[in-house]
Amino acid sequence: MTLYVDSSAWYAAIDRDDVDHERAVAVLDTGEPKVSSDHVLLETWRLLAYRVGRTIADRYWAAMLEGAAHVEIVGRGDLDVAFDVRHRSDDKPFRWPTAPPSP
């Protein structure tokens, strides 16, 4: 199985003061192949640079490019599909879970 990793998980794993740090590290250390997107790469770098400093943000960027995760490049087709899915689901509200699922 492949694990899609978003900005919140990368950030929590890197910032030891984050309330979800230990859980994020445990999830990311399962050995599962990881995939992320170019949007997540940039968003996480900006968040890290702002909150913990450019040095750590730059290390994250380098690690990603060295293979910490496969970085998918979001193309026009991906954006069109996402837009279509959202608008086909207008009758279904998007709600965020109150807590992440247990590992």
C-alpha positions in Angstrom: 0.0 0.0 0.0 1.1 3.6 -0.6 0.7 6.3 2.0 -0.4 9.8 0.7 1.2 12.4 3.0 -0.2 15.9 3.3 1.3 19.0 4.8 -0.2 18.4 8.2 1.6 15.1 8.6 4.9 16.3 7.3 4.8 19.3 9.5 3.8 17.4 12.6 6.6 14.8 12.0 9.2 17.6 11.7 8.1 20.0 14.5 8.7 18.2 17.8 6.5 20.7 19.6 3.4 19.8 17.4 0.8 17.9 19.4 0.7 15.2 16.8 4.4 14.8 16.5 4.8 11.3 17.9 1.8 10.0 16.0 3.0 11.5 12.7 6.5 10.0 13.2 5.0 6.6 13.9 2.8 6.7 10.8 5.6 7.8 8.6 8.0 5.2 10.0 5.8 2.2 9.0 7.9 1.6 5.9 5.1 2.2 3.5 6.0 3.9 0.3 5.0 7.6 0.5 3.6 9.9 -2.1 2.9 13.6 -1.9 2.3 16.4 -4.5 4.2 19.4 -5.6 1.5 21.5 -3.9 2.1 19.8 -0.6 5.9 20.1 -1.1 5.6 23.9 -1.5 2.9 24.4 1.2 4.9 22.4 3.8 8.2 24.2 2.9 6.4 27.6 3.4 4.8 26.5 6.7 8.2 25.1 8.0 10.1 28.2 6.9 7.6 30.5 8.7 7.2 28.5 11.9 10.6 26.7 12.5 13.0 28.4 10.1 14.4 28.2 6.6 17.2 25.8 7.5 14.8 23.1 8.6 12.5 23.9 5.7 15.4 23.5 3.2 16.3 20.2 4.8 12.8 19.0 4.3 12.8 20.1 0.6 16.1 18.3 0.0 14.9 15.1 1.7 11.8 15.1 -0.5 13.8 15.6 -3.6 16.2 12.8 -2.5 13.3 10.3 -2.2 11.6 10.7 1.2 8.4 10.5 -0.9 7.5 10.3 -4.5 6.4 13.8 -5.5 3.5 13.8 -8.0 3.3 16.9 -10.2 -0.3 18.2 -10.3 -1.3 18.8 -13.9 -4.2 20.5 -15.6 -6.1 17.2 -15.9 -5.8 16.6 -12.1 -7.2 20.1 -11.4 -10.1 19.6 -13.9 -11.0 16.3 -12.2 -10.9 17.8 -8.7 -13.1 20.7 -9.8 -15.5 18.3 -11.5 -15.7 16.0 -8.4 -16.4 19.0 -6.1 -19.2 20.3 -8.3 -20.8 16.9 -8.9 -21.0 16.7 -5.1 -22.8 20.0 -4.4 -25.5 18.1 -2.6 -23.0 16.5 -0.2 -21.3 18.9 2.2 -17.5 18.4 2.7 -16.9 17.9 6.4 -13.6 17.3 8.1 -13.4 14.5 10.7 -13.1 15.6 14.3 -10.2 13.2 14.9 -7.9 11.3 12.6 -8.5 7.5 12.3 -6.4 5.3 14.6 -3.4 3.7 12.9 
